[in-house]
Amino acid sequence: MGSLLLHLDRTLDELDLPRWGAPDAGSTSLVHTVHQLRTVPLGELGPADLRTLVTQRVALPFVLPLAVRLLVEEPLLDASFYEGDLLLATVSAPAEAWAVLPGVEAQLRVVVTALPAAAVDELPRGGAEALARFAGKG
């Protein structure tokens, strides 16, 4: 994760080439949001921004380490909708994204396995199963 921290002043459009350019005129607000987030310096992306990028599977090699950095500090962070939403989005990232980030994946696995059962039980339906799958228990 250390090398990523050197790029916190750069944007996804700079790091995750090719640049996307402007969205099509008839695009949804979500598409406009994702395009806009690609122009924000990595260090300025907030939890809700990261949740959006992770769920849309945009530039995951750059976005997942940032999300995990937040989750190490506060695993059940409420990014947008409910406690644990960033965590559940992050553990649901595809296996191929984690394959290039084994150290980051291991960090998140430690976070997931350390969660108290009571906290896991309070996640929305399917949350506990998603965490178990990620942790290799399911």
C-alpha positions as CSV (number, residue, x, y, z in Angstrom):
1,M,0.0,0.0,0.0
2,G,3.0,2.3,0.5
3,S,3.5,3.1,-3.2
4,L,-0.2,4.1,-3.5
5,L,0.3,6.8,-0.9
6,L,2.7,8.5,-3.2
7,H,-0.1,9.1,-5.6
8,L,-2.7,10.7,-3.3
9,D,-2.4,14.0,-5.2
10,R,-3.1,12.3,-8.5
11,T,-6.5,11.4,-10.0
12,L,-7.8,8.1,-11.4
13,D,-7.9,9.7,-14.8
14,E,-4.1,10.2,-14.5
15,L,-3.4,6.8,-13.0
16,D,-6.0,4.5,-14.6
17,L,-5.5,5.1,-18.3
18,P,-7.0,5.7,-20.7
19,R,-8.8,8.8,-19.4
20,W,-12.5,8.5,-19.7
21,G,-13.4,12.0,-20.9
22,A,-16.9,13.4,-20.5
23,P,-19.9,11.0,-20.1
24,D,-22.5,10.8,-22.9
25,A,-25.2,13.5,-22.8
26,G,-28.0,11.0,-21.8
27,S,-26.0,9.3,-19.1
28,T,-27.4,8.6,-15.6
29,S,-26.5,10.7,-12.6
30,L,-24.5,7.7,-11.4
31,V,-22.4,7.7,-14.6
32,H,-21.8,11.4,-14.2
33,T,-20.8,11.0,-10.6
34,V,-18.3,8.2,-11.5
35,H,-16.8,10.3,-14.3
36,Q,-16.5,13.3,-11.9
37,L,-14.9,11.1,-9.2
38,R,-12.2,10.1,-11.6
39,T,-11.0,13.7,-11.7
40,V,-10.7,14.0,-7.9
41,P,-7.2,13.5,-6.3
42,L,-7.1,10.1,-4.5
43,G,-6.4,11.8,-1.2
44,E,-9.6,13.8,-1.4
45,L,-12.0,10.8,-2.1
46,G,-14.3,10.3,0.9
47,P,-15.9,7.1,2.1
48,A,-19.0,7.6,0.0
49,D,-16.9,8.3,-3.1
50,L,-14.9,5.1,-2.5
51,R,-18.1,3.1,-1.9
52,T,-19.5,4.3,-5.2
53,L,-16.2,3.5,-7.1
54,V,-15.9,0.1,-5.5
55,T,-19.6,-0.9,-6.2
56,Q,-19.2,0.3,-9.8
57,R,-15.9,-1.6,-10.0
58,V,-13.9,1.4,-11.2
59,A,-10.1,1.4,-11.0
60,L,-10.1,-1.2,-8.2
61,P,-6.3,-1.5,-7.9
62,F,-6.3,2.1,-6.8
63,V,-9.6,2.3,-5.0
64,L,-9.5,-0.9,-2.9
65,P,-6.3,0.1,-0.9
66,L,-7.9,3.4,-0.1
67,A,-11.1,1.8,1.1
68,V,-9.2,-0.8,3.2
69,R,-7.1,2.0,4.8
70,L,-10.4,3.5,6.1
71,L,-11.8,0.1,7.1
72,V,-8.7,-0.7,9.2
73,E,-9.5,2.4,11.2
74,E,-13.3,2.0,11.3
75,P,-14.6,-1.4,9.9
76,L,-18.3,-0.6,10.1
77,L,-17.9,2.9,8.7
78,D,-21.2,4.3,7.4
79,A,-20.1,5.7,4.0
80,S,-23.5,6.4,2.4
81,F,-26.4,4.2,3.5
82,Y,-25.8,2.2,6.6
83,E,-23.1,1.0,9.0
84,G,-20.8,-1.4,7.2
85,D,-21.8,-0.3,3.7
86,L,-18.2,0.4,2.6
87,L,-17.1,-2.9,4.1
88,L,-19.7,-5.0,2.3
89,A,-19.0,-3.2,-1.0
90,T,-15.3,-3.8,-0.5
91,V,-15.5,-7.6,0.4
92,S,-17.8,-8.0,-2.7
93,A,-15.1,-6.8,-5.1
94,P,-14.2,-9.5,-7.6
95,A,-11.5,-12.0,-6.9
96,E,-9.4,-10.8,-9.8
97,A,-9.2,-7.3,-8.3
98,W,-7.8,-8.8,-5.0
99,A,-5.4,-11.1,-6.9
100,V,-3.2,-8.0,-7.6
101,L,-3.5,-6.8,-4.0
102,P,-2.6,-9.7,-1.8
103,G,-1.3,-7.6,1.0
104,V,-4.3,-5.3,1.0
105,E,-6.6,-8.3,0.9
106,A,-4.8,-9.9,3.9
107,Q,-5.2,-6.6,5.8
108,L,-9.0,-6.6,5.2
109,R,-9.3,-10.3,6.1
110,V,-7.8,-9.5,9.5
111,V,-10.4,-6.7,9.9
112,V,-13.2,-9.0,8.9
113,T,-12.2,-11.9,11.1
114,A,-11.8,-9.5,14.1
115,L,-15.4,-8.2,13.9
116,P,-17.6,-9.1,16.9
117,A,-20.4,-11.4,16.0
118,A,-23.0,-9.0,17.3
119,A,-21.8,-6.3,14.9
120,V,-21.9,-8.8,12.0
121,D,-25.5,-9.8,13.0
122,E,-26.6,-6.2,12.6
123,L,-25.5,-6.0,9.0
124,P,-28.2,-6.1,6.3
125,R,-29.4,-9.5,5.1
126,G,-26.6,-11.3,3.2
127,G,-23.9,-9.2,5.0
128,A,-22.7,-11.9,7.3
129,E,-22.5,-14.4,4.4
130,A,-20.5,-11.9,2.3
131,L,-18.0,-11.4,5.1
132,A,-17.8,-15.2,5.6
133,R,-17.1,-15.8,1.9
134,F,-14.4,-13.1,1.9
135,A,-12.8,-14.4,5.1
136,G,-12.8,-17.9,3.6
137,K,-15.2,-19.4,6.1
138,G,-18.2,-19.6,3.8
